[in-house]
Amino acid sequence: MILKKGQVERYVSFIEEGIVRYYIPKENKEITFELTFANDFIGAYDSFLTRQPSVYHIETITPTKLWRLSYEDVQTLYRETERGNLIGRLATEKLFLEKVKREISFLNDTAEERYLNLLTEQPELIKKIPLQYIASYIGITPQALSRIRRRIS
Protein backbone atom coordinates (compact mmCIF):
# COMPACT_ATOMS: atom_id res chain seq x y z
CA MET A 1 0.00 0.00 0.00
CA ILE A 2 1.50 3.32 -1.07
CA LEU A 3 -1.25 5.60 0.24
CA LYS A 4 -4.42 4.87 2.19
CA LYS A 5 -7.67 6.78 1.91
CA GLY A 6 -7.62 9.53 4.55
CA GLN A 7 -3.87 10.12 4.40
CA VAL A 8 -2.34 13.27 2.93
CA GLU A 9 -0.04 12.53 -0.01
CA ARG A 10 3.48 13.53 0.97
CA TYR A 11 5.33 12.35 -2.14
CA VAL A 12 5.38 12.41 -5.89
CA SER A 13 6.91 9.17 -7.14
CA PHE A 14 8.41 7.81 -10.34
CA ILE A 15 7.89 4.13 -11.16
CA GLU A 16 11.15 2.53 -12.26
CA GLU A 17 9.45 -0.86 -12.53
CA GLY A 18 6.08 -2.29 -11.63
CA ILE A 19 2.37 -1.52 -11.86
CA VAL A 20 0.35 0.69 -9.52
CA ARG A 21 -3.40 0.92 -9.15
CA TYR A 22 -5.59 3.69 -7.78
CA TYR A 23 -8.95 2.66 -6.37
CA ILE A 24 -11.92 3.84 -4.38
CA PRO A 25 -13.12 1.39 -1.73
CA LYS A 26 -16.87 0.80 -1.67
CA GLU A 27 -18.93 -1.43 0.64
CA ASN A 28 -18.95 -4.56 -1.53
CA LYS A 29 -16.40 -3.69 -4.21
CA GLU A 30 -13.46 -1.55 -5.20
CA ILE A 31 -13.49 0.81 -8.17
CA THR A 32 -10.16 0.91 -9.98
CA PHE A 33 -9.86 4.23 -11.79
CA GLU A 34 -6.21 4.32 -12.72
CA LEU A 35 -3.44 1.89 -13.65
CA THR A 36 0.05 3.31 -13.93
CA PHE A 37 3.08 1.56 -15.36
CA ALA A 38 6.89 1.88 -15.35
CA ASN A 39 8.43 5.16 -16.48
CA ASP A 40 5.56 7.26 -15.23
CA PHE A 41 4.88 9.47 -12.24
CA ILE A 42 2.36 8.53 -9.56
CA GLY A 43 0.78 10.06 -6.52
CA ALA A 44 -2.49 11.37 -5.20
CA TYR A 45 -1.83 14.69 -6.92
CA ASP A 46 -5.02 16.31 -5.67
CA SER A 47 -4.04 15.53 -2.07
CA PHE A 48 -0.39 16.41 -2.78
CA LEU A 49 -1.33 19.87 -4.08
CA THR A 50 -4.11 20.76 -1.65
CA ARG A 51 -2.56 19.06 1.42
CA GLN A 52 -5.99 17.50 2.09
CA PRO A 53 -6.63 13.78 2.84
CA SER A 54 -6.94 11.47 -0.14
CA VAL A 55 -10.33 9.93 -0.94
CA TYR A 56 -8.74 6.86 -2.55
CA HIS A 57 -6.05 4.22 -2.05
CA ILE A 58 -2.91 3.72 -4.13
CA GLU A 59 -1.24 0.29 -4.11
CA THR A 60 1.27 -1.73 -6.07
CA ILE A 61 -0.05 -4.81 -7.83
CA THR A 62 3.30 -6.18 -8.97
CA PRO A 63 6.77 -5.88 -7.40
CA THR A 64 7.52 -2.19 -7.81
CA LYS A 65 10.53 0.09 -7.50
CA LEU A 66 9.77 3.77 -6.86
CA TRP A 67 11.83 6.94 -6.68
CA ARG A 68 10.16 9.51 -4.41
CA LEU A 69 10.37 13.24 -3.76
CA SER A 70 8.69 14.85 -0.78
CA TYR A 71 6.32 17.78 -1.08
CA GLU A 72 8.99 20.04 0.43
CA ASP A 73 11.65 18.81 -2.02
CA VAL A 74 9.33 19.40 -4.99
CA GLN A 75 8.59 22.94 -3.82
CA THR A 76 12.32 23.61 -3.45
CA LEU A 77 12.98 22.26 -6.97
CA TYR A 78 10.25 24.49 -8.41
CA ARG A 79 11.51 27.54 -6.54
CA GLU A 80 15.24 27.10 -7.13
CA THR A 81 15.70 25.43 -10.53
CA GLU A 82 14.43 26.05 -14.02
CA ARG A 83 14.83 22.35 -14.86
CA GLY A 84 12.70 21.34 -11.87
CA ASN A 85 9.99 23.75 -12.98
CA LEU A 86 10.15 22.36 -16.52
CA ILE A 87 9.94 18.74 -15.37
CA GLY A 88 7.01 19.61 -13.11
CA ARG A 89 5.18 21.36 -15.93
CA LEU A 90 5.79 18.53 -18.41
CA ALA A 91 4.66 15.89 -15.90
CA THR A 92 1.51 17.89 -15.13
CA GLU A 93 0.74 18.36 -18.83
CA LYS A 94 1.20 14.62 -19.46
CA LEU A 95 -1.12 13.78 -16.57
CA PHE A 96 -3.74 16.22 -17.87
CA LEU A 97 -3.61 14.77 -21.39
CA GLU A 98 -3.93 11.20 -20.06
CA LYS A 99 -6.97 12.17 -17.96
CA VAL A 100 -8.65 13.85 -20.94
CA LYS A 101 -7.92 10.82 -23.13
CA ARG A 102 -9.48 8.51 -20.53
CA GLU A 103 -12.58 10.69 -20.12
CA ILE A 104 -13.09 10.88 -23.89
CA SER A 105 -12.64 7.11 -24.15
CA PHE A 106 -15.40 6.57 -21.57
CA LEU A 107 -17.68 8.89 -23.53
CA ASN A 108 -16.92 7.57 -27.02
CA ASP A 109 -15.61 4.00 -26.84
CA THR A 110 -17.30 0.75 -26.00
CA ALA A 111 -15.96 -1.39 -23.17
CA GLU A 112 -14.50 -3.71 -25.77
CA GLU A 113 -12.67 -0.83 -27.43
CA ARG A 114 -11.32 0.34 -24.06
CA TYR A 115 -10.07 -3.20 -23.36
CA LEU A 116 -8.46 -3.50 -26.80
CA ASN A 117 -6.78 -0.09 -26.35
CA LEU A 118 -5.34 -1.22 -23.02
CA LEU A 119 -4.07 -4.42 -24.65
CA THR A 120 -2.46 -2.40 -27.43
CA GLU A 121 -0.83 0.11 -25.09
CA GLN A 122 0.47 -2.39 -22.50
CA PRO A 123 0.39 -5.90 -24.05
CA GLU A 124 2.91 -7.59 -21.75
CA LEU A 125 2.09 -5.79 -18.55
CA ILE A 126 -1.66 -6.30 -18.86
CA LYS A 127 -1.08 -10.03 -18.34
CA LYS A 128 0.11 -9.25 -14.79
CA ILE A 129 -3.03 -7.38 -13.72
CA PRO A 130 -5.86 -9.35 -12.10
CA LEU A 131 -8.95 -9.42 -14.34
CA GLN A 132 -11.21 -7.84 -11.72
CA TYR A 133 -8.96 -4.75 -11.69
CA ILE A 134 -9.00 -4.53 -15.49
CA ALA A 135 -12.79 -4.90 -15.56
CA SER A 136 -13.24 -2.16 -12.96
CA TYR A 137 -10.75 0.09 -14.78
CA ILE A 138 -12.68 -0.12 -18.06
CA GLY A 139 -16.00 0.28 -16.25
CA ILE A 140 -17.55 -3.19 -16.51
CA THR A 141 -18.09 -6.30 -14.42
CA PRO A 142 -15.62 -9.20 -14.47
CA GLN A 143 -18.33 -11.30 -16.16
CA ALA A 144 -18.70 -8.77 -18.98
CA LEU A 145 -14.91 -8.73 -19.40
CA SER A 146 -14.91 -12.53 -19.66
CA ARG A 147 -17.50 -12.30 -22.46
CA ILE A 148 -15.39 -9.70 -24.29
CA ARG A 149 -12.26 -11.83 -23.94
CA ARG A 150 -14.09 -14.92 -25.26
CA ARG A 151 -15.47 -12.95 -28.19
CA ILE A 152 -12.11 -11.51 -29.31
CA SER A 153 -9.98 -14.62 -28.77
Phi, psi and chi 1 to 4 in degrees:
 res  aa     phi    psi   chi1   chi2   chi3   chi4
   1 MET       -  124.1 -173.8   65.2   69.3      -
   2 ILE   -89.6  -42.9  -65.7  172.0      -      -
   3 LEU  -147.6  133.8 -176.9   75.7      -      -
   4 LYS  -100.1  147.6  -69.3 -177.2  179.3 -179.3
   5 LYS   -50.2  134.9  177.5 -178.3  175.2  179.5
   6 GLY    97.0  -15.5      -      -      -      -
   7 GLN   -89.9  152.1  -66.1  177.6  -36.4      -
   8 VAL   -88.6  130.2  173.6      -      -      -
   9 GLU   -67.6  123.6  177.8   64.6   85.1      -
  10 ARG  -104.8   -9.2  -63.6  178.8   49.5 -133.4
  11 TYR  -134.6  153.2  -59.6   96.9      -      -
  12 VAL  -110.5  135.1   62.6      -      -      -
  13 SER  -125.4  153.8  -56.9      -      -      -
  14 PHE  -116.8  130.2 -179.1   80.1      -      -
  15 ILE   -87.1  113.6  -55.1  173.6      -      -
  16 GLU   -77.8  -42.7 -177.8  174.5  -36.4      -
  17 GLU  -151.5  149.4   57.8 -172.8   58.2      -
  18 GLY   117.4 -178.1      -      -      -      -
  19 ILE  -132.7  136.2  -56.8  171.2      -      -
  20 VAL  -123.1  142.6  172.7      -      -      -
  21 ARG  -123.6  143.3  122.4  178.4  139.7  111.9
  22 TYR  -108.1  135.3  -63.9   57.9      -      -
  23 TYR  -151.2  155.1   68.1   97.1      -      -
  24 ILE  -106.2  122.7  -62.7  171.0      -      -
  25 PRO   -78.4  131.7   26.0  -29.4      -      -
  26 LYS  -118.9  172.2  -66.0  -70.7 -174.4  179.3
  27 GLU   -52.8  -54.7  -82.2 -172.8   34.7      -
  28 ASN  -111.6    6.0  -63.5  -33.4      -      -
  29 LYS  -160.2  172.0   64.9  178.4  179.5  172.7
  30 GLU  -120.7  140.5  -61.8  170.7  -13.9      -
  31 ILE  -108.0  108.1  -59.2  170.9      -      -
  32 THR   -80.0  122.5  -60.8      -      -      -
  33 PHE  -118.9   -1.5   66.9   91.5      -      -
  34 GLU  -156.1  138.8 -176.3   65.2   48.4      -
  35 LEU  -124.7  129.4  -63.4  169.1      -      -
  36 THR  -127.0  139.3  -52.5      -      -      -
  37 PHE  -115.6  177.0  -56.5   92.1      -      -
  38 ALA   -53.1  150.5      -      -      -      -
  39 ASN    69.7   30.7  -61.0  -44.8      -      -
  40 ASP  -137.8  159.1 -141.1  -19.4      -      -
  41 PHE   -87.7  148.5  -71.7   95.1      -      -
  42 ILE  -135.8  163.3   63.7  153.6      -      -
  43 GLY   151.6  160.9      -      -      -      -
  44 ALA   -83.5   81.6      -      -      -      -
  45 TYR   -59.8  -35.7  -63.9  115.2      -      -
  46 ASP   -62.7  -44.3   50.5  -20.0      -      -
  47 SER   -68.4  -40.3  173.7      -      -      -
  48 PHE   -59.1  -44.3 -175.9   80.5      -      -
  49 LEU   -77.5  -39.5  -65.2  172.4      -      -
  50 THR   -89.9  -15.8   64.3      -      -      -
  51 ARG    64.5   26.9  -46.1  -50.3  -57.7  141.3
  52 GLN  -104.0  156.7  -63.0  -62.9  -50.8      -
  53 PRO   -61.6  144.0  -23.1   33.2      -      -
  54 SER   -71.9  149.5  175.0      -      -      -
  55 VAL  -103.6   10.8  -63.6      -      -      -
  56 TYR  -145.5  166.6   49.8   88.9      -      -
  57 HIS   -99.0  153.4  -64.9  -54.6      -      -
  58 ILE  -129.4  127.4  -57.1  174.8      -      -
  59 GLU  -141.5  156.2   71.4  175.6    1.4      -
  60 THR   -83.1  146.5   63.1      -      -      -
  61 ILE  -119.5   -1.5   56.8  175.0      -      -
  62 THR  -138.9  166.3   63.0      -      -      -
  63 PRO   -55.1  131.2  -27.1   36.1      -      -
  64 THR  -134.7  140.5  -59.5      -      -      -
  65 LYS  -117.4  123.5 -176.9  173.8 -176.5 -180.0
  66 LEU  -117.3  149.3  -62.3  175.8      -      -
  67 TRP  -114.3  129.5  -65.6   89.6      -      -
  68 ARG  -124.7  144.9  -55.7 -179.7   99.2 -175.7
  69 LEU  -124.0  135.8  -78.0  173.4      -      -
  70 SER   -74.6  163.2   71.4      -      -      -
  71 TYR   -54.5  -45.4  178.7   84.4      -      -
  72 GLU   -63.5  -41.5  -66.5   77.1   16.3      -
  73 ASP   -64.7  -39.9  -71.3  -19.6      -      -
  74 VAL   -63.8  -43.6  169.0      -      -      -
  75 GLN   -62.8  -38.8  -61.8  -48.2  -50.6      -
  76 THR   -64.3  -44.7  -60.9      -      -      -
  77 LEU   -59.1  -44.7  -80.1  171.9      -      -
  78 TYR   -62.2  -42.6  -73.1  168.7      -      -
  79 ARG   -73.2  -36.0 -170.0  173.8   48.2 -106.6
  80 GLU  -107.1  -11.3  -63.8  179.9    6.4      -
  81 THR  -136.0  138.8   68.2      -      -      -
  82 GLU   -67.2  -40.4  -75.0 -176.5   38.4      -
  83 ARG   -62.9  -41.5 -172.8  165.1  -62.1 -124.5
  84 GLY   -61.3  -42.6      -      -      -      -
  85 ASN   -62.1  -43.0 -115.3  -34.4      -      -
  86 LEU   -64.3  -46.6  175.1   62.9      -      -
  87 ILE   -61.4  -43.0  -68.9  168.7      -      -
  88 GLY   -60.8  -43.9      -      -      -      -
  89 ARG   -64.6  -45.7 -169.2 -168.0   86.7 -134.6
  90 LEU   -63.9  -40.7  -66.5  174.4      -      -
  91 ALA   -64.7  -41.2      -      -      -      -
  92 THR   -65.7  -42.0  -58.4      -      -      -
  93 GLU   -63.4  -41.5  -71.1  172.2   -3.3      -
  94 LYS   -62.6  -44.8 -176.8  176.6 -172.8  -67.5
  95 LEU   -60.3  -44.6  176.6   65.5      -      -
  96 PHE   -60.3  -46.6  172.3   76.5      -      -
  97 LEU   -63.9  -38.3  -67.6  173.1      -      -
  98 GLU   -65.4  -40.5  -72.2  170.2   -5.5      -
  99 LYS   -65.2  -42.4  -64.9  -65.9 -178.1 -167.8
 100 VAL   -63.6  -44.1  167.9      -      -      -
 101 LYS   -58.5  -43.2  179.1 -178.2  174.0 -174.3
 102 ARG   -65.8  -44.1 -179.9  158.7  163.4   74.9
 103 GLU   -61.9  -44.1  -72.3  175.5   15.9      -
 104 ILE   -64.5  -39.1  -70.9  171.4      -      -
 105 SER   -61.2  -41.7  176.0      -      -      -
 106 PHE   -66.3  -29.2  -97.0   92.1      -      -
 107 LEU   -83.1  -30.1  -65.0  171.1      -      -
 108 ASN  -110.0  -30.6  -73.8  -33.2      -      -
 109 ASP   -98.6  153.0  -62.1  -19.6      -      -
 110 THR   -78.0  166.7   65.9      -      -      -
 111 ALA   -59.5  -38.8      -      -      -      -
 112 GLU   -62.9  -42.2 -175.4  170.4  -40.3      -
 113 GLU   -64.2  -40.1  -70.4  168.7  -31.3      -
 114 ARG   -63.5  -40.5  -71.7 -167.6  -61.9  -84.6
 115 TYR   -64.3  -46.8  177.9   68.3      -      -
 116 LEU   -63.2  -37.3  -70.0  171.0      -      -
 117 ASN   -63.1  -42.6  -72.2  -21.0      -      -
 118 LEU   -63.4  -41.3 -168.4   56.2      -      -
 119 LEU   -62.1  -40.0  -77.7  178.0      -      -
 120 THR   -68.0  -41.7  -58.4      -      -      -
 121 GLU   -75.5  -33.5  -68.0  168.9    6.7      -
 122 GLN  -137.6   59.3  -61.2  -68.3  -17.8      -
 123 PRO   -59.3  -41.2   21.0  -30.0      -      -
 124 GLU   -80.4  -42.0  -70.9  -55.3  -49.7      -
 125 LEU   -70.1  -30.2  -66.1  175.8      -      -
 126 ILE   -62.2  -26.0 -154.5   70.4      -      -
 127 LYS   -67.7  -18.3  -64.6  173.6 -173.6  170.6
 128 LYS   -93.0   -4.3  -61.3  177.1 -178.5  178.5
 129 ILE   -98.6  127.3  -59.2  172.0      -      -
 130 PRO   -56.1  141.2  -25.9   35.1      -      -
 131 LEU   -58.9  -33.7  -68.9  179.5      -      -
 132 GLN   -66.0  -30.3   72.6  -95.4   24.0      -
 133 TYR   -72.1  -41.0  -62.5  165.0      -      -
 134 ILE   -62.7  -46.6  -64.9  171.0      -      -
 135 ALA   -57.7  -49.0      -      -      -      -
 136 SER   -61.5  -41.7  178.3      -      -      -
 137 TYR   -61.0  -37.7  179.1   68.4      -      -
 138 ILE   -93.5    3.9   62.8  173.9      -      -
 139 GLY    85.1   29.9      -      -      -      -
 140 ILE  -135.5  173.5   60.4  174.9      -      -
 141 THR   -81.3  159.7   65.5      -      -      -
 142 PRO   -59.2  -33.9  -26.8   35.4      -      -
 143 GLN   -65.3  -42.4  -64.3   79.6    7.9      -
 144 ALA   -64.2  -38.3      -      -      -      -
 145 LEU   -63.7  -40.6  178.8   56.7      -      -
 146 SER   -59.7  -41.4  -68.8      -      -      -
 147 ARG   -63.7  -42.6  -73.4 -168.8  -65.7  -86.5
 148 ILE   -61.0  -47.4  -70.6  170.2      -      -
 149 ARG   -62.3  -39.0  -70.3  166.1   48.2   93.9
 150 ARG   -64.6  -42.4  -91.2 -165.0  -50.3  -88.1
 151 ARG   -65.8  -37.8 -169.4  168.7   46.1 -109.3
 152 ILE   -91.7   -8.7   64.9  175.3      -      -
 153 SER   -81.1      -   62.1      -      -      -
